[in-house]
Amino acid sequence: MKSRIWLALLALYIAWGSTYLAIRLAVETIPPFFMAGTRFLVAGLIVYTWRRLAGDPKPTPAQWRNAAIVGVFLLVGGNGGITWAEQHVPSGITALIVAAMPLWVALLDALRPGGKRPTWQTAAGVLMGLAGIIILVGPAEFNGGQAGANLIGISAILLAALSWAIGSIYGRGADLPKSALQSAGMEMLTASAELFLVGLVTGETSRLNLAAISLSSLAGLVYLIVVGSLIGYVAYAWLLKSAPTSLVVTYAYVNPLVAVLLGSLLASEVLSARVFIAAPLIIAAVALTQWKRAQAQPLPPVRMVIQPAHGED
């Protein structure tokens, strides 16, 4: 059993840590919202059909409605925002900023009516994570890039992380199927329709040229469907049932390191001094904020970057 747990953890580390680079490749020649919509349509159909054939009960209309709401925050605002932002921000930087998403969850959970008052560890973690992000994306971080575009991209990632946090908190009390996999399939299916709609509204149809899609972008899309959305989440769901939660949540600390390493090795992304300073600050902040919480409940996925992840609280 121990060997299977570590193999599943390794699969999770690689699957969700590598999705950031896969997204960057996919959006090179595929408009981001259409790309994300296609990803979740295919993965959602596979997961939902699998669970229905496995005997999961038919969802109620209320459960479909709640899945659509969760999908809007997690996969449209969250994953869709990250996908759009990776047109302007390196994948490793994106992963580090997204890694701070649990800090948003802790902060919003403390502010909402009836929420948990923050402990000193939570407060210290939020401040530490904020300091890491400021160091990471401060002035002159992206030398040679257009400051306006980078600022917009960074802002989009921060808003995406906030959207993910809102969806994670809402999903805790929402009426959804007991099967986490079935819920994920429903959220992916509803989110795919929402993402296609966003793509239409933002004019992506004029930029979608099937003949111009590169092999690397197509490979990135297929990788996101198979490895990111299917293998990654199946491994995550199995681990939640088979391993201590405190061990499972280590993906939140390992994934950004995998993303930074792959971005540097395979996409020539620069590892600046700021990355080396900010990365341990952000990861330590998440660990400080979430470790005790993990003993009682699972941490919602960050990378469905995230991330089917990211329906799944």
VOMAR-775155 format. One line per 2 residues: for each residue x, y, z of N, C-alpha, C. Coordinates in nm, 3 decimals, padded with zeros to 5 digits, m for minus. Last residue first. Layout:
BEGIN
X,Y,Z,X,Y,Z,X,Y,Z  ...
//
This chain:
BEGIN
m01.395,02.019,m00.333,m01.362,02.049,m00.197,m01.438,01.959,m00.107  m01.380,02.060,m00.607,m01.347,01.942,m00.542,m01.303,01.975,m00.404
m01.323,02.106,m00.845,m01.436,02.111,m00.794,m01.454,02.028,m00.682  m00.937,02.171,m00.942,m00.981,02.278,m00.884,m01.109,02.236,m00.891
m00.963,01.995,m01.108,m00.941,02.038,m00.986,m01.031,02.136,m00.958  m00.912,01.919,m01.290,m01.050,01.942,m01.262,m01.047,02.006,m01.137
m00.652,02.293,m01.272,m00.659,02.255,m01.192,m00.829,02.207,m01.176  m00.518,02.505,m01.186,m00.531,02.455,m01.163,m00.601,02.286,m01.197
m00.488,02.425,m01.231,m00.445,02.503,m01.266,m00.475,02.397,m01.279  m00.585,02.266,m01.121,m00.662,02.204,m01.223,m00.649,02.249,m01.342
m00.396,02.367,m00.882,m00.360,02.344,m01.015,m00.452,02.274,m01.107  m00.538,02.315,m00.609,m00.498,02.445,m00.659,m00.475,02.439,m00.808
m00.804,02.139,m00.439,m00.696,02.143,m00.536,m00.667,02.284,m00.585  m00.861,02.201,m00.092,m00.910,02.198,m00.227,m00.797,02.210,m00.327
m00.747,01.980,00.158,m00.728,02.109,00.095,m00.781,02.104,m00.047  m00.961,01.794,00.380,m00.872,01.804,00.266,m00.863,01.947,00.214
m00.949,01.832,00.743,m01.022,01.831,00.615,m00.925,01.844,00.501  m00.783,01.800,00.965,m00.927,01.782,00.981,m01.002,01.772,00.850
m00.526,01.846,00.891,m00.550,01.730,00.976,m00.699,01.698,00.986  m00.531,02.083,00.754,m00.528,01.959,00.676,m00.551,01.836,00.761
m00.506,02.275,00.946,m00.638,02.256,00.884,m00.644,02.124,00.810  m00.232,02.259,00.991,m00.322,02.212,01.095,m00.463,02.189,01.041
m00.141,02.361,00.734,m00.101,02.229,00.786,m00.196,02.176,00.892  m00.203,02.614,00.629,m00.289,02.500,00.599,m00.258,02.374,00.676
m00.021,02.814,00.701,m00.165,02.841,00.708,m00.248,02.714,00.706  00.228,02.700,00.658,00.195,02.752,00.791,00.045,02.769,00.808
00.211,02.644,00.382,00.229,02.536,00.479,00.186,02.580,00.619  00.193,02.903,00.279,00.083,02.809,00.258,00.091,02.695,00.359
00.443,03.001,00.362,00.320,03.066,00.406,00.200,02.973,00.392  00.620,02.839,00.224,00.618,02.832,00.370,00.490,02.894,00.426
00.562,02.930,m00.034,00.535,02.790,00.001,00.530,02.772,00.153  00.644,03.199,m00.017,00.506,03.164,m00.052,00.472,03.023,m00.008
00.918,03.172,00.054,00.826,03.250,00.136,00.682,03.209,00.111  01.032,03.022,m00.156,01.022,02.963,m00.021,00.928,03.039,00.071
00.982,03.220,m00.372,00.929,03.084,m00.372,00.922,03.022,m00.232  01.125,03.460,m00.330,00.980,03.456,m00.312,00.926,03.315,m00.299
01.395,03.399,m00.382,01.356,03.456,m00.254,01.207,03.436,m00.227  01.394,03.293,m00.639,01.457,03.216,m00.532,01.421,03.269,m00.393
01.272,03.505,m00.776,01.205,03.375,m00.770,01.262,03.292,m00.653  01.465,03.704,m00.753,01.335,03.722,m00.689,01.260,03.590,m00.676
01.670,03.615,m00.910,01.691,03.615,m00.766,01.558,03.629,m00.693  01.512,03.417,m01.174,01.577,03.535,m01.118,01.597,03.519,m00.968
01.513,03.206,m01.409,01.503,03.193,m01.264,01.582,03.308,m01.202  01.335,03.242,m01.710,01.447,03.287,m01.629,01.418,03.267,m01.480
01.246,02.974,m01.922,01.201,03.082,m01.832,01.312,03.113,m01.733  01.279,02.779,m02.120,01.380,02.884,m02.105,01.331,03.002,m02.021
01.117,02.563,m02.122,01.067,02.684,m02.188,01.160,02.803,m02.171  01.242,02.355,m01.988,01.180,02.327,m02.117,01.132,02.451,m02.192
01.361,02.458,m01.751,01.430,02.358,m01.833,01.375,02.347,m01.974  01.177,02.647,m01.649,01.316,02.684,m01.672,01.385,02.588,m01.770
00.943,02.499,m01.631,00.945,02.622,m01.710,01.086,02.665,m01.744  01.025,02.299,m01.455,00.993,02.264,m01.593,00.995,02.388,m01.683
01.063,02.456,m01.219,01.172,02.377,m01.276,01.146,02.344,m01.422  00.807,02.562,m01.176,00.921,02.652,m01.196,01.036,02.578,m01.264
00.660,02.321,m01.142,00.627,02.415,m01.250,00.743,02.508,m01.280  00.776,02.214,m00.911,00.781,02.139,m01.037,00.757,02.232,m01.155
00.704,02.416,m00.734,00.845,02.390,m00.758,00.864,02.311,m00.887  00.423,02.396,m00.733,00.487,02.517,m00.788,00.635,02.498,m00.814
00.395,02.122,m00.622,00.355,02.158,m00.759,00.421,02.286,m00.811  00.467,02.117,m00.350,00.558,02.060,m00.450,00.524,02.110,m00.591
00.263,02.227,m00.204,00.396,02.281,m00.185,00.492,02.235,m00.294  00.041,02.085,m00.276,00.031,02.231,m00.283,00.167,02.296,m00.267
00.107,01.823,m00.217,00.105,01.863,m00.359,00.105,02.015,m00.371  00.064,01.787,00.049,00.199,01.828,00.010,00.206,01.864,m00.138
m00.184,01.686,00.102,m00.176,01.830,00.074,m00.034,01.875,00.041  m00.131,01.417,00.165,m00.189,01.451,00.036,m00.168,01.598,00.002
m00.042,01.428,00.427,00.050,01.386,00.322,m00.001,01.429,00.185  m00.267,01.509,00.564,m00.145,01.589,00.580,m00.039,01.552,00.476
m00.441,01.302,00.512,m00.460,01.429,00.442,m00.336,01.516,00.450  m00.304,00.977,00.459,m00.332,01.088,00.550,m00.343,01.220,00.473
m00.467,00.781,00.199,m00.348,00.836,00.264,m00.388,00.947,00.361  m00.703,00.701,00.078,m00.604,00.599,00.111,m00.484,00.649,00.189
m00.872,00.903,00.002,m00.932,00.787,00.070,m00.826,00.692,00.127  m00.704,01.079,m00.122,m00.785,01.130,m00.011,m00.848,01.016,00.069
m00.606,00.921,m00.331,m00.520,00.952,m00.218,m00.600,01.001,m00.098  m00.820,00.923,m00.512,m00.779,00.797,m00.449,m00.695,00.823,m00.324
m00.822,01.193,m00.587,m00.939,01.135,m00.522,m00.904,01.005,m00.450  m00.565,01.212,m00.708,m00.600,01.294,m00.592,m00.716,01.233,m00.514
m00.589,01.037,m00.924,m00.487,01.011,m00.821,m00.520,01.087,m00.693  m00.789,01.174,m01.061,m00.815,01.037,m01.014,m00.715,01.001,m00.903
m00.653,01.409,m01.125,m00.762,01.413,m01.029,m00.800,01.275,m00.977  m00.445,01.318,m01.298,m00.417,01.396,m01.178,m00.531,01.389,m01.077
m00.579,01.182,m01.508,m00.485,01.111,m01.421,m00.465,01.186,m01.289  m00.756,01.410,m01.594,m00.797,01.271,m01.568,m00.702,01.202,m01.470
m00.636,01.663,m01.616,m00.775,01.652,m01.571,m00.816,01.509,m01.535  m00.357,01.619,m01.681,m00.401,01.716,m01.583,m00.539,01.688,m01.527
m00.356,01.400,m01.869,m00.272,01.399,m01.749,m00.326,01.495,m01.641  m00.569,01.457,m02.057,m00.536,01.322,m02.010,m00.463,01.325,m01.875
m00.590,01.739,m02.089,m00.708,01.654,m02.077,m00.672,01.523,m02.006  m00.326,01.827,m02.109,m00.412,01.882,m02.005,m00.534,01.793,m01.981
m00.242,01.684,m02.336,m00.178,01.659,m02.206,m00.266,01.709,m02.092  m00.397,01.805,m02.531,m00.417,01.662,m02.503,m00.358,01.627,m02.366
m00.282,02.064,m02.519,m00.424,02.042,m02.492,m00.451,01.897,m02.455  m00.014,02.012,m02.593,m00.045,02.071,m02.463,m00.190,02.048,m02.423
m00.050,01.919,m02.853,00.004,01.827,m02.752,m00.025,01.880,m02.611  m00.140,02.156,m02.967,m00.228,02.040,m02.965,m00.182,01.939,m02.860
00.092,02.309,m02.937,m00.032,02.351,m02.871,m00.130,02.235,m02.862  00.271,02.162,m03.095,00.299,02.177,m02.952,00.174,02.221,m02.876
00.158,02.186,m03.348,00.166,02.053,m03.287,00.189,02.064,m03.137  m00.059,02.474,m03.376,00.069,02.405,m03.383,00.062,02.269,m03.315
m00.318,02.584,m03.577,m00.284,02.525,m03.447,m00.157,02.442,m03.459  m00.399,02.673,m03.821,m00.278,02.735,m03.765,m00.238,02.677,m03.630
m00.634,02.552,m03.882,m00.519,02.517,m03.965,m00.389,02.570,m03.905  m00.812,02.676,m03.707,m00.776,02.535,m03.685,m00.651,02.495,m03.763
m00.810,02.962,m03.559,m00.775,02.912,m03.692,m00.725,02.769,m03.676  m00.961,03.202,m03.384,m00.951,03.056,m03.386,m00.930,03.009,m03.530
m01.013,03.466,m03.386,m00.873,03.427,m03.368,m00.852,03.276,m03.372  m01.281,03.492,m03.399,m01.204,03.554,m03.507,m01.056,03.515,m03.500
m01.360,03.372,m03.162,m01.391,03.304,m03.289,m01.308,03.362,m03.404  m01.313,03.543,m02.952,m01.211,03.443,m02.984,m01.239,03.369,m03.115
m01.466,03.755,m02.848,m01.422,03.757,m02.987,m01.318,03.653,m03.024  m01.580,03.745,m02.601,m01.453,03.817,m02.612,m01.393,03.811,m02.753
m01.805,03.586,m02.645,m01.824,03.727,m02.608,m01.696,03.807,m02.628  m01.684,03.336,m02.698,m01.765,03.403,m02.800,m01.777,03.552,m02.771
m01.559,03.287,m02.450,m01.480,03.296,m02.572,m01.555,03.366,m02.685  m01.782,03.268,m02.286,m01.686,03.376,m02.264,m01.600,03.396,m02.388
m01.889,03.031,m02.398,m01.965,03.155,m02.404,m01.873,03.276,m02.384  m01.691,02.848,m02.330,m01.718,02.873,m02.472,m01.795,03.004,m02.489
m01.725,02.861,m02.051,m01.600,02.907,m02.111,m01.617,02.935,m02.260  m01.978,02.747,m02.020,m01.955,02.885,m01.976,m01.828,02.943,m02.038
m01.933,02.490,m02.111,m02.031,02.574,m02.181,m02.009,02.721,m02.147  m01.746,02.412,m01.916,m01.706,02.416,m02.057,m01.802,02.503,m02.138
m01.890,02.413,m01.679,m01.789,02.517,m01.700,m01.747,02.525,m01.846  m02.043,02.182,m01.709,m02.110,02.312,m01.705,m02.011,02.425,m01.731
m01.829,01.990,m01.711,m01.925,02.002,m01.821,m01.993,02.138,m01.823  m01.700,02.032,m01.465,m01.627,02.050,m01.590,m01.722,02.068,m01.708
m01.907,01.970,m01.290,m01.850,02.105,m01.288,m01.772,02.132,m01.416  m01.946,01.700,m01.348,m02.054,01.797,m01.369,m02.000,01.939,m01.376
m01.697,01.594,m01.270,m01.743,01.581,m01.407,m01.852,01.681,m01.440  m01.701,01.655,m00.996,m01.599,01.714,m01.082,m01.641,01.708,m01.229
m01.912,01.494,m00.914,m01.922,01.638,m00.900,m01.822,01.708,m00.991  m01.795,01.245,m00.963,m01.914,01.284,m01.037,m01.934,01.435,m01.030
m01.583,01.258,m00.779,m01.555,01.247,m00.921,m01.675,01.287,m01.005  m01.713,01.266,m00.535,m01.632,01.381,m00.574,m01.602,01.378,m00.723
m02.031,01.164,m00.465,m01.911,01.125,m00.538,m01.835,01.249,m00.584  m02.251,01.300,m00.372,m02.153,01.252,m00.275,m02.022,01.211,m00.342
m02.340,01.598,m00.559,m02.335,01.453,m00.541,m02.227,01.411,m00.441  m02.423,01.892,m00.361,m02.357,01.828,m00.474,m02.358,01.677,m00.453
m02.517,02.172,m00.221,m02.576,02.040,m00.244,m02.519,01.984,m00.373  m02.248,02.345,m00.055,m02.344,02.330,m00.166,m02.395,02.186,m00.174
m02.051,02.391,00.128,m02.187,02.376,00.178,m02.291,02.353,00.070  m01.818,02.394,m00.027,m01.821,02.318,00.098,m01.964,02.292,00.144
m01.842,02.568,m00.241,m01.861,02.426,m00.265,m01.870,02.343,m00.139  m01.770,02.814,m00.132,m01.910,02.788,m00.168,m01.936,02.638,m00.182
m01.493,02.776,m00.110,m01.573,02.796,00.011,m01.720,02.767,m00.018  m01.423,02.748,m00.380,m01.389,02.642,m00.285,m01.475,02.653,m00.159
m01.505,02.992,m00.490,m01.569,02.867,m00.533,m01.543,02.754,m00.437  m01.325,03.163,m00.360,m01.469,03.179,m00.340,m01.543,03.051,m00.377
m01.082,03.065,m00.464,m01.107,03.059,m00.320,m01.257,03.071,m00.290  m01.111,03.127,m00.733,m01.098,02.987,m00.692,m01.129,02.971,m00.543
m01.113,03.404,m00.719,m01.231,03.335,m00.768,m01.229,03.189,m00.725  m00.849,03.444,m00.631,m00.960,03.486,m00.546,m01.089,03.414,m00.588
m00.712,03.349,m00.855,m00.693,03.282,m00.726,m00.806,03.318,m00.629  m00.799,03.540,m01.040,m00.832,03.398,m01.061,m00.819,03.320,m00.931
m00.683,03.769,m00.938,m00.829,03.760,m00.939,m00.874,03.616,m00.959  m00.415,03.698,m00.984,m00.461,03.724,m00.847,m00.613,03.715,m00.838
m00.419,03.678,m01.263,m00.386,03.560,m01.182,m00.436,03.579,m01.039  m00.478,03.940,m01.339,m00.570,03.832,m01.377,m00.545,03.707,m01.292
m00.251,04.073,m01.248,m00.381,04.104,m01.188,m00.481,03.993,m01.216  m00.064,03.964,m01.425,m00.051,03.939,m01.282,m00.184,03.963,m01.212
m00.165,04.072,m01.667,m00.156,03.927,m01.646,m00.147,03.890,m01.500  m00.137,04.345,m01.624,m00.270,04.290,m01.648,m00.270,04.139,m01.622
00.140,04.356,m01.604,00.059,04.399,m01.491,m00.083,04.342,m01.503  00.214,04.275,m01.860,00.250,04.193,m01.746,00.166,04.228,m01.624
00.114,04.486,m02.012,00.064,04.350,m02.035,00.093,04.262,m01.916  00.266,04.702,m01.908,00.121,04.700,m01.901,00.064,04.561,m01.913
00.533,04.635,m01.968,00.489,04.646,m01.829,00.338,04.638,m01.817  00.646,04.401,m02.184,00.564,04.520,m02.177,00.501,04.527,m02.038
00.984,04.288,m02.112,00.843,04.270,m02.144,00.769,04.401,m02.137  01.237,04.345,m02.024,01.218,04.329,m02.167,01.075,04.308,m02.207
01.199,04.178,m01.717,01.280,04.267,m01.801,01.255,04.238,m01.948  00.993,04.149,m01.489,00.997,04.090,m01.623,01.072,04.185,m01.717
01.046,04.310,m01.267,01.056,04.163,m01.256,01.071,04.100,m01.394  01.018,04.582,m01.248,01.133,04.530,m01.323,01.151,04.379,m01.310
00.836,04.583,m00.938,00.885,04.651,m01.058,01.011,04.585,m01.114  00.724,04.253,m00.819,00.754,04.395,m00.806,00.809,04.454,m00.935
00.659,03.989,m00.794,00.604,04.062,m00.909,00.627,04.213,m00.899  00.795,03.886,m00.566,00.796,03.814,m00.693,00.758,03.903,m00.811
00.742,04.056,m00.354,00.881,04.039,m00.399,00.884,03.980,m00.539  00.467,04.014,m00.339,00.519,04.148,m00.368,00.663,04.140,m00.418
00.461,03.743,m00.269,00.405,03.785,m00.397,00.457,03.923,m00.436  00.581,03.751,m00.014,00.642,03.674,m00.121,00.592,03.717,m00.258
00.396,03.906,00.127,00.532,03.957,00.109,00.601,03.883,m00.006  00.181,03.730,00.124,00.168,03.859,00.058,00.306,03.919,00.031
00.286,03.524,00.283,00.255,03.499,00.143,00.242,03.628,00.064  00.307,03.660,00.529,00.427,03.606,00.466,00.404,03.581,00.316
00.038,03.717,00.580,00.134,03.827,00.566,00.262,03.780,00.495  m00.063,03.454,00.598,m00.117,03.548,00.498,m00.017,03.661,00.473
00.087,03.352,00.815,00.098,03.293,00.683,00.049,03.386,00.574  m00.001,03.509,01.027,00.140,03.516,00.987,00.160,03.461,00.847
m00.269,03.427,01.033,m00.235,03.568,01.009,m00.091,03.582,00.962  m00.235,03.153,01.091,m00.301,03.195,00.969,m00.264,03.339,00.934
m00.105,03.163,01.339,m00.040,03.098,01.226,m00.101,03.143,01.094  m00.294,03.281,01.497,m00.173,03.358,01.470,m00.097,03.297,01.353
m00.609,03.213,01.335,m00.510,03.192,01.439,m00.388,03.278,01.407  m00.913,03.375,01.246,m00.778,03.333,01.211,m00.690,03.315,01.334
m01.229,03.227,01.305,m01.136,03.336,01.336,m00.993,03.290,01.307  m01.432,03.096,01.050,m01.337,03.069,01.158,m01.245,03.189,01.179
m01.763,03.243,00.992,m01.636,03.181,00.956,m01.544,03.164,01.075  m01.997,03.379,01.031,m01.987,03.244,01.086,m01.857,03.174,01.055
m01.949,03.560,00.736,m02.032,03.541,00.856,m02.026,03.396,00.905  m01.601,03.578,00.633,m01.741,03.549,00.606,m01.818,03.531,00.737
m01.337,03.606,00.718,m01.418,03.726,00.702,m01.567,03.698,00.684  m01.223,03.355,00.722,m01.224,03.432,00.846,m01.319,03.552,00.838
m01.245,03.281,00.460,m01.314,03.200,00.561,m01.323,03.274,00.693  m01.075,03.462,00.341,m01.219,03.473,00.316,m01.299,03.395,00.419
m00.828,03.359,00.442,m00.870,03.496,00.469,m01.020,03.514,00.452  m00.822,03.097,00.343,m00.815,03.121,00.488,m00.866,03.259,00.523
m00.832,03.152,00.067,m00.936,03.071,00.131,m00.939,03.098,00.281  m00.595,03.294,00.031,m00.723,03.359,00.003,m00.835,03.285,00.075
m00.421,03.088,00.088,m00.421,03.205,00.175,m00.549,03.285,00.155  m00.453,02.909,m00.123,m00.508,02.873,00.009,m00.508,02.990,00.108
m00.309,03.056,m00.330,m00.455,03.052,m00.326,m00.511,03.009,m00.191  m00.038,03.054,m00.370,m00.087,03.129,m00.254,m00.238,03.127,m00.241
m00.003,02.932,m00.609,00.024,02.852,m00.489,m00.026,02.921,m00.363  m00.029,03.132,m00.792,m00.146,03.048,m00.767,m00.127,02.965,m00.641
00.234,03.224,m00.790,00.127,03.313,m00.744,00.003,03.231,m00.709  00.366,02.997,m00.891,00.400,03.048,m00.758,00.290,03.139,m00.703
00.255,02.972,m01.146,00.238,02.865,m01.048,00.266,02.913,m00.906  00.346,03.209,m01.271,00.203,03.184,m01.252,00.179,03.081,m01.142
00.618,03.158,m01.282,00.570,03.269,m01.200,00.422,03.250,m01.170  00.611,02.940,m01.464,00.663,02.922,m01.328,00.617,03.033,m01.234
00.504,03.053,m01.701,00.430,02.948,m01.630,00.479,02.929,m01.486  00.505,03.412,m01.743,00.570,03.281,m01.748,00.499,03.179,m01.660
00.230,03.592,m01.881,00.312,03.567,m01.762,00.375,03.428,m01.773  00.070,03.607,m02.107,00.151,03.723,m02.071,00.250,03.698,m01.959
m00.079,03.386,m02.134,m00.036,03.448,m02.259,00.066,03.558,m02.230  m00.164,03.326,m01.883,m00.038,03.265,m01.927,00.003,03.306,m02.067
m00.414,03.439,m01.854,m00.298,03.514,m01.805,m00.167,03.456,m01.856  m00.588,03.240,m01.947,m00.575,03.366,m02.022,m00.446,03.438,m01.983
m00.549,03.052,m01.741,m00.519,03.017,m01.880,m00.500,03.142,m01.964  m00.645,03.195,m01.522,m00.504,03.156,m01.527,m00.463,03.122,m01.670
m00.915,03.217,m01.592,m00.834,03.336,m01.573,m00.685,03.306,m01.580  m00.988,02.947,m01.597,m00.995,03.026,m01.719,m00.911,03.152,m01.709
m00.955,02.876,m01.327,m00.870,02.815,m01.428,m00.870,02.894,m01.558  m01.140,03.093,m01.213,m01.013,03.044,m01.163,m00.922,02.992,m01.273
m01.366,03.148,m01.375,m01.289,03.257,m01.315,m01.151,03.213,m01.272  m01.401,02.869,m01.455,m01.409,02.982,m01.547,m01.326,03.098,m01.493
m01.353,02.699,m01.238,m01.298,02.665,m01.368,m01.308,02.776,m01.471  m01.456,02.819,m00.996,m01.335,02.739,m01.000,m01.273,02.733,m01.140
m01.685,02.978,m01.064,m01.578,03.032,m00.981,m01.447,02.953,m00.997  m01.834,02.809,m01.236,m01.807,02.949,m01.273,m01.688,03.002,m01.195
m01.854,02.571,m01.088,m01.776,02.574,m01.210,m01.741,02.714,m01.255  m02.034,02.647,m00.891,m01.897,02.615,m00.853,m01.806,02.622,m00.974
m02.255,02.677,m01.063,m02.206,02.791,m00.985,m02.061,02.767,m00.942  m02.286,02.420,m01.164,m02.261,02.530,m01.257,m02.206,02.652,m01.184
m02.343,02.283,m00.931,m02.221,02.249,m01.004,m02.185,02.360,m01.101  m02.591,02.394,m00.872,m02.478,02.421,m00.784,m02.345,02.389,m00.851
m02.739,02.286,m01.088,m02.728,02.431,m01.071,m02.607,02.466,m00.984  m02.713,02.013,m01.037,m02.659,02.068,m01.162,m02.641,02.219,m01.150
m02.854,02.008,m00.795,m02.712,01.972,m00.796,m02.644,02.020,m00.924  m03.110,02.074,m00.880,m03.041,02.163,m00.786,m02.891,02.134,m00.784
m03.173,01.851,m01.042,m03.157,01.984,m01.103,m03.083,02.081,m01.011  m02.966,01.573,m00.928,m03.090,01.650,m00.928,m03.066,01.783,m01.000
m02.791,01.307,m01.098,m02.794,01.431,m01.020,m02.930,01.501,m01.031  m02.839,00.961,m01.060,m02.860,01.076,m01.148,m02.868,01.203,m01.064
m02.582,00.784,m00.872,m02.720,00.824,m00.902,m02.727,00.947,m00.992  m02.327,00.571,m01.001,m02.361,00.692,m00.927,m02.501,00.738,m00.967
m02.252,00.350,m01.153,m02.365,00.338,m01.061,m02.397,00.460,m00.980  m02.074,00.362,m01.354,m02.029,00.293,m01.233,m02.139,00.285,m01.128
m02.199,00.523,m01.535,m02.192,00.380,m01.567,m02.149,00.298,m01.446  m02.149,00.763,m01.401,m02.288,00.719,m01.418,m02.291,00.569,m01.449
m01.869,00.776,m01.416,m01.933,00.765,m01.286,m02.079,00.720,m01.297  m01.829,00.793,m01.698,m01.769,00.684,m01.619,m01.843,00.666,m01.488
m01.956,01.035,m01.757,m02.007,00.908,m01.813,m01.955,00.790,m01.734  m01.787,01.213,m01.614,m01.929,01.201,m01.579,m01.988,01.070,m01.632
m01.536,01.172,m01.742,m01.552,01.148,m01.598,m01.699,01.127,m01.562  m01.593,01.237,m02.014,m01.533,01.109,m01.977,m01.562,01.077,m01.829
m01.698,01.496,m01.998,m01.778,01.388,m02.057,m01.725,01.252,m02.014  m01.477,01.631,m01.886,m01.603,01.621,m01.814,m01.691,01.510,m01.865
m01.285,01.615,m02.091,m01.259,01.550,m01.961,m01.388,01.532,m01.883  m01.423,01.764,m02.293,m01.379,01.626,m02.315,m01.359,01.552,m02.182
m01.468,02.010,m02.156,m01.577,01.937,m02.222,m01.540,01.790,m02.239  m01.219,02.095,m02.074,m01.314,02.051,m01.972,m01.434,01.980,m02.033
m01.095,02.152,m02.326,m01.032,02.065,m02.225,m01.136,02.009,m02.130  m01.267,02.337,m02.440,m01.248,02.206,m02.503,m01.191,02.106,m02.403
m01.231,02.551,m02.259,m01.363,02.491,m02.280,m01.354,02.353,m02.341  m00.961,02.609,m02.296,m01.006,02.558,m02.166,m01.142,02.493,m02.178
m00.975,02.698,m02.565,m00.888,02.587,m02.528,m00.935,02.524,m02.397  m01.145,02.913,m02.545,m01.186,02.798,m02.627,m01.103,02.676,m02.593
m00.985,03.074,m02.384,m01.114,03.028,m02.332,m01.168,02.911,m02.415  m00.740,03.113,m02.545,m00.742,03.053,m02.412,m00.876,02.999,m02.365
m00.692,03.004,m02.883,m00.745,03.106,m02.791,m00.775,03.044,m02.654  m00.393,02.848,m02.968,m00.536,02.824,m02.944,m00.585,02.932,m02.849
m00.124,02.894,m02.978,m00.197,02.904,m03.105,m00.346,02.871,m03.090  m00.049,02.910,m02.711,00.034,02.976,m02.812,m00.041,02.993,m02.943
m00.190,02.766,m02.531,m00.246,02.896,m02.568,m00.158,02.971,m02.668  m00.031,02.535,m02.495,m00.161,02.525,m02.561,m00.213,02.660,m02.609
00.193,02.623,m02.352,00.208,02.571,m02.488,00.076,02.572,m02.564  00.070,02.697,m02.110,00.146,02.796,m02.187,00.162,02.750,m02.332
m00.035,02.450,m02.030,m00.125,02.561,m02.063,m00.053,02.664,m02.148  00.202,02.312,m01.978,00.113,02.264,m02.084,00.014,02.373,m02.126
00.297,02.456,m01.760,00.372,02.460,m01.885,00.285,02.413,m02.002  00.093,02.384,m01.581,00.119,02.525,m01.611,00.197,02.540,m01.741
00.104,02.109,m01.548,m00.006,02.166,m01.626,00.018,02.312,m01.662  00.299,02.007,m01.383,00.335,02.028,m01.524,00.224,02.094,m01.605
00.180,01.971,m01.139,00.292,02.064,m01.148,00.327,02.098,m01.292  m00.010,01.777,m01.186,m00.056,01.913,m01.162,00.058,02.014,m01.164
00.163,01.554,m01.252,00.045,01.589,m01.331,00.007,01.735,m01.311  00.362,01.542,m01.054,00.400,01.566,m01.193,00.280,01.617,m01.273
00.210,01.503,m00.818,00.310,01.609,m00.826,00.340,01.645,m00.972  00.060,01.276,m00.892,m00.007,01.402,m00.863,00.090,01.520,m00.874
00.259,01.084,m00.918,00.175,01.115,m01.033,00.106,01.250,m01.014  00.351,01.084,m00.654,00.442,01.125,m00.761,00.363,01.164,m00.886
00.121,00.982,m00.530,00.170,01.116,m00.497,00.262,01.169,m00.606  00.116,00.726,m00.642,00.005,00.818,m00.668,00.046,00.962,m00.638
00.353,00.626,m00.532,00.340,00.635,m00.678,00.228,00.732,m00.716  00.287,00.634,m00.265,00.394,00.721,m00.312,00.393,00.732,m00.464
00.078,00.445,m00.260,00.054,00.584,m00.217,00.162,00.676,m00.272  00.211,00.216,m00.341,00.105,00.270,m00.425,00.075,00.414,m00.389
00.383,00.176,m00.124,00.441,00.203,m00.256,00.336,00.262,m00.350  00.196,00.126,00.080,00.281,00.244,00.086,00.339,00.279,m00.049
00.083,m00.120,00.000,00.000,00.000,00.000,00.087,00.126,00.000
//
